[in-house]
C-alpha cells in the first residue's frame, strides 16, 4: 500500500527525532520492558482452558477483547501482560491475583475507572494506561504502586497531574504525560528524584517547568508542541541532560547557561522565533543531532561548526544563502536538510562529506551542480525538487551510490528530456520526476534493475517504453495526468507491481473504465489482449499451412492474380485490334 500522502515531491527531512520512549501516541508498537527478563512461552490467538505450564508472557493486544479473560488470573507466574488496543471498559478486581506481574499495558481501550485492586500489584514496574477516558477521581490508586518505574498516561485528558503520585512513587524513571491539557506540574514533582525521562509533548505549558531543574537525574525532556516562550537559566543544573526537545514553541531565545549541559547530544529548537544562538553553544561538543528548522536566522550559526561529532543537521527554512568554509569540519554528517532556503549554488562545502547519506536541497534557487559532487561517494538520497535548472543536471549520474532521486519541478524551469545515462545509477530504487514536461522516458530505464518506484505524475508522456517491462522489481508506478493512450502490452509481466495510477490520461488501451478498476482489471485486459493476439497468429499460421499442403505456397495466390491480370490485358488488346482491321478493309 502506497503512503502517497508523505510529500513525494521532496525529501524534506522533518525534525522528528527518535525518542527512547517508543510508546509515543503515533507509534504504539509492542514493547518489551528492559528491566524484565521474560521467558516468552505463549504466543497464541487465545488462552487455553487448562494451563499446566508456567507462563511468563501473554500478548492479547488488538484482539477485540471486551474484557480481560478470566483464565489469565490463574497464571500466578505471569510477569508481562499486553492488552492494548482492545475494547476493555473496566479492570476487574481479580487483577490482584497477578502478584508477580511487572509489566501491564492497557493503553488504547475504553477504561473509565481504575479499580482499587490494581494498587495491590506489589511488583508492577511498568504501567501504560494511555488513550483511555480515565476519570481523575481514580488516578490516586496509581500512587499505591510504589515499585513503579515507568508510568505512561498519554492522552487521558489530564488537567492536573495528581499530587499523590508525586509524593509516593519515588522509583519512577520514566513519566509520559504527552497529549493532555497540562499547564503546569505540581511542585511535589521534585520528589521524583530518580526521574530520567519526562514526556510533556502536546500540552499547554507556557514556560519551562522550573521544578524540572531540581531533578538532577533527568536525561530526556520533551516539551515539543507547547506554548513555551521562556527557558530558565536554572537549566544549568541538569548536567546529565542528553536529549532536549523544544520544537514548535514560542522561544525568542535560549539561555546561555545551557552550554553547561556538556552531555547534551540531541537538541531540537525547530519552529520557534529564534534569530541567533548564544556564542557559548560552541562548547556543546558532544552534540550528535541538531534541529533549527523554521527559525528566521540572521546568519548561519557558526557555533555548530565546532560540533565535530554532529551526524544529523536540520536547517530547513532558515533563510540561509550560503555555508561558511568552517562547515567542512563536520565530516561525520549523515543527514543534512537545507531545503527551502535561498542557495543559488550547490554548496561546495558539502562535496567532500564522504559520510553524507541523505541530502535535501529542495526548493532553493540552484541552477547547476558542480563536478565536485562526485566526492559524495556514500550519498543514497538526494532531493533537488523545485530548483532553477535550465537542463537536466547530468552531474547526478556521478553519484553511483544513489538510491533515491527527487527532481520534480513544481516551480522553475521544467525538464523536457530524461537523459539515457540515467542507466548509470544502477543502485537507484526510487525516481521522482513529477511536474515536468517529459514526453518520453528513455529505453535505458529498463536497465535499472533495482528500481522500485517511478513517479512521473503531471508530465506530457505520450507512451511508456517497452523496456519498462524489464524492471522486474518495480512496485509502484505513478503516471497520472499525462497524455498516454496505451500501456506496453507486457506490463503485466511485472509481478511485483502493486500499484499503478493512471487517472488523467486519455486511455484507450486499456479503456479508461478498465483503468479505473485498478491493477487486477488492467492485468486481465492485457492478458486477454495478448491471448487474442496469440490466437490470431495461430489461425494465420494454420491457414498458411493449409495453402502450402494444397500446393499453393505463400506466393501461389499472388501468381494466380498476376496470370489473371495478364490474360485480361491480352483480351483487351485483341478486342481493340478487330475494329481496326475492319476499318482498314473498308478503306481499301
C-alpha positions, -999 to 999 in steps of 0.1 A, spaced: 0 0 0 14 33 -10 17 60 16 14 87 -11 4 114 13 40 117 25 51 145 2 68 125 -26 79 157 -44 106 164 -18 129 147 6 122 172 33 136 155 63 113 167 91 128 172 126 112 143 144 140 128 165 138 92 176 125 91 212 137 65 236 101 61 247 87 41 218 52 43 233 45 76 216 9 82 205 18 77 169 40 47 174 24 23 199 42 -9 188 48 -38 211 74 -30 238 93 -54 259 105 -40 292 142 -36 295 141 -44 333 123 -76 329 139 -108 316 108 -125 304 105 -160 290 81 -159 261 64 -192 261 30 -183 248 21 -165 216 -13 -179 207 -45 -164 195 -64 -174 226 -57 -187 261 -61 -225 267 -88 -235 291 -64 -256 312 -29 -242 317 -3 -265 330 29 -249 320 44 -218 337 36 -188 316 55 -155 320 44 -135 289 10 -131 272 2 -109 242 -35 -103 237 -31 -69 220 -56 -59 193 -77 -90 197 -111 -72 200 -113 -83 237 -142 -66 256 -130 -80 290 -98 -95 304 -102 -133 301 -107 -149 335 -81 -176 328 -54 -150 329 -59 -145 366 -50 -181 372 -15 -176 359 4 -170 391 38 -167 374 27 -142 348 52 -112 346 42 -94 314 7 -88 300 -2 -70 268 -39 -60 264 -35 -28 244 -58 -18 215 -89 -37 227 -124 -28 237 -120 -33 275 -141 -9 296 -131 -19 331 -103 -37 351 -118 -65 372 -109 -68 409 -94 -102 402 -63 -83 388 -48 -86 423 -42 -123 417 -14 -114 393 10 -107 421 42 -113 401 32 -91 371 58 -65 363 46 -51 330 10 -42 323 -1 -25 291 -38 -14 289 -34 15 266 -60 23 238 -90 8 255 -122 23 270 -113 22 307 -130 48 328 -121 39 364 -91 22 379 -101 -4 405 -86 -4 440 -72 -39 435 -48 -26 409 -29 -9 437 -21 -43 452 3 -53 424 34 -50 446 59 -59 419 45 -38 390 73 -18 373 57 -6 341 21 6 336 6 21 305 -30 34 306 -26 59 277 -55 67 254 -83 57 278 -111 80 291 -98 78 326 -117 97 354 -94 118 376 -111 105 408 -94 71 404 -59 82 395 -48 83 431 -48 44 431 -16 46 410 2 61 439 0 28 457 22 11 431 54 20 449 77 -2 428 66 15 396 95 26 373 76 36 341 42 53 340 26 63 308 -6 84 308 -6 99 273 -39 113 260 -60 107 291 -75 143 292 -54 153 323 -58 189 335 -36 184 365 -11 157 375 -21 140 408 0 152 437 -3 118 454 17 102 426 45 127 431 46 121 468 46 83 468 63 70 436 99 75 444 113 50 419 97 63 387 123 68 360 100 74 330 69 96 331 48 100 299 22 128 300 21 139 264 -12 149 246 -30 162 277 -41 197 289 -14 204 314 -4 240 321 20 232 349 34 205 371 28 202 408 57 214 429 57 180 445 71 166 413 106 173 428 101 142 449 106 120 418 143 121 424 151 91 401 132 105 371 153 102 339 128 108 312 97 130 311 75 135 280 52 166 280 47 169 243 14 185 231 3 201 263 -3 238 272 28 248 290 37 285 286 70 283 303 96 256 310 86 240 344 111 253 369 106 222 390 123 201 364 156 219 371 157 202 405 155 167 391 192 163 386 190 128 371 169 139 341 184 128 308 154 134 284 130 163 284 103 165 257 83 198 257 77 199 220 44 215 207 36 236 237 35 274 242 68 278 259 83 312 255 110 310 282 136 286 294 151 294 328 188 298 334 184 272 362 186 246 335 223 248 341 218 223 370 207 195 346 242 183 339 230 148 330 207 160 302 212 141 270 182 150 249 161 182 249 131 187 226 117 222 224 104 224 188 72 241 179 71 266 208 74 304 211 110 307 221 127 341 213 160 329 229 176 301 248 197 306 279 235 309 276 237 286 307 226 256 286 262 252 274 269 237 309 249 206 299 280 191 285 264 157 279 238 171 256 236 151 223 202 159 208 187 194 207 156 203 188 148 240 186 129 239 153 99 261 146 104 288 172 112 325 169 150 323 173 173 347 154 206 335 168 222 311 192 243 320 222 281 321 214 288 297 242 270 269 224 302 261 206 311 243 239 284 216 233 310 194 216 291 161 223 262 172 200 251 145 177 217 156 163 206 193 160 174 209 146 169 246 139 145 244 110 117 270 108 136 298 126 144 330 107 181 333 113 201 365 109 231 345 97 245 310 97 251 298 134 289 292 132 288 276 167 276 243 152 309 241 131 326 232 164 304 201 169 326 177 151 305 147 162 274 160 145 256 134 124 221 149 118 216 186 109 182 201 101 183 237 88 152 238 66 136 272 60 160 293 80 168 320 54 203 307 46 221 318 14 255 302 19 276 280 42 308 291 59 341 274 49 343 261 85 313 239 77 338 214 61 349 204 96 316 185 101 328 153 84 306 130 103 273 143 90 250 116 76 217 136 71 217 173 61 185 192 54 190 226 37 157 227 19 135 259 15 164 283 17 180 308 -7 210 289 -21 217 299 -57 246 275 -59 251 239 -49 272 243 -16 307 231 -24 314 229 13 295 197 15 310 180 -16 338 163 4 315 148 31 321 111 24 297 100 52 268 120 39 239 97 30 208 120 28 209 155 14 179 177 9 183 209 -12 147 211 -24 131 245 -30 162 266 -34 174 285 -64 202 262 -76 209 262 -113 238 237 -117 257 210 -98 295 212 -97 316 182 -108 330 180 -72 298 164 -62 315 131 -70 331 134 -36 297 124 -20 306 87 -25 281 74 0 251 96 -9 219 75 -11 192 101 -12 193 134 -30 165 160 -31 166 187 -57 129 193 -63 119 229 -71 152 245 -81 162 265 -112 179 240 -135 177 250 -172 186 215 -183 187 181 -166 217 181 -142 236 152 -156 262 155 -128 239 134 -106 249 105 -127 283 107 -110 266 96 -77 268 59 -83 256 50 -47 223 70 -52 192 51 -43 166 79 -43 165 109 -66 139 137 -63 138 161 -93 102 172 -95 99 207 -107 67 222 -92 83 256 -98 111 269 -121 121 255 -155 107 221 -163 127 192 -179 117 181 -214 141 151 -215 154 124 -192 189 115 -205 196 79 -213 226 80 -190 201 75 -161 211 39 -165 244 47 -148 226 48 -115 225 11 -110 216 13 -73 186 36 -79 154 24 -62 131 54 -63 129 81 -91 107 111 -87 102 134 -118 68 148 -113 56 181 -126 79 183 -156 73 183 -194 87 149 -202 73 134 -234 92 102 -233 112 80 -209 145 67 -224 146 29 -233 176 27 -210 153 30 -180 148 -8 -184 184 -13 -173 177 0 -138 172 -35 -123 168 -22 -87 141 4 -95 110 1 -73 92 34 -76 87 57 -106 68 89 -102 61 108 -134 29 125 -125 19 157 -143 42 154 -174 35 151 -211 43 114 -216 28 100 -248 40 65 -243 60 42 -220 89 24 -234 85 -14 -237 118 -17 -218 100 -7 -186 87 -43 -186 123 -54 -178 123 -36 -144 110 -67 -126 114 -51 -91 90 -22 -99 64 -19 -71 48 15 -77 42 34 -109 26 69 -108 18 83 -142 -13 104 -136 -21 134 -157 -1 126 -188 -11 120 -225 -9 82 -225 -33 63 -248 -20 28 -242 2 7 -220 30 -17 -230 13 -50 -237 37 -69 -214 33 -46 -185 15 -74 -166 48 -93 -165 59 -70 -137 48 -94 -109 60 -71 -81 39 -41 -93 14 -34 -65 1 0 -76 -3 18 -109 -21 52 -110 -33 63 -145 -61 88 -139 -59 119 -160 -48 102 -192 -68 97 -224 -65 60 -222 -80 38 -249 -59 6 -245 -69 -4 -218 -100 18 -219 -105 44 -191 -133 23 -175 -109 -6 -171 -81 16 -158 -104 30 -131 -109 -5 -117 -73 -9 -107 -44 -33 -113 -64 -66 -114 -87 -53 -142 -58 -39 -161 -38 -71 -159 -68 -92 -170 -73 -68 -200 -36 -71 -211 -36 -108 -207 -68 -112 -227 -55 -89 -254 -23 -109 -256 -43 -142 -257 -64 -129 -286 -33 -118 -305 -17 -152 -300 -49 -169 -313 -49 -147 -344 -13 -156 -351 -21 -193 -347 -50 -190 -371 -29 -173 -397 -2 -199 -394 -28 -227 -398 -43 -211 -429 -8 -207 -445 -1 -243 -437 -32 -254 -455 -22 -234 -486 12 -250 -486 -2 -285 -484 -25 -278 -513 4 -268 -534 -4 -231 -531 27 -217 -515 30 -184 -499 31 -167 -534 6 -190 -552 -24 -168 -548 -4 -138 -559 8 -157 -590 -28 -165 -600 -38 -129 -597 -8 -119 -619 -17 -145 -646 -53 -135 -645 -43 -99 -649 -21 -108 -680 -49 -127 -697 -74 -99 -692 -48 -75 -706 -43 -96 -737 -80 -100 -742 -85 -63 -742 -57 -58 -767 -73 -83 -791 -106 -66 -787 -91 -34 -797 -74 -49 -829 -107 -62 -845 -123 -28 -852 -90 -16 -865 -89 -43 -892 -125 -37 -903 -118 -1 -908 -87 -8 -927 -106 -32 -951 -133 -7 -956 -108 19 -965 -92 -4 -990 
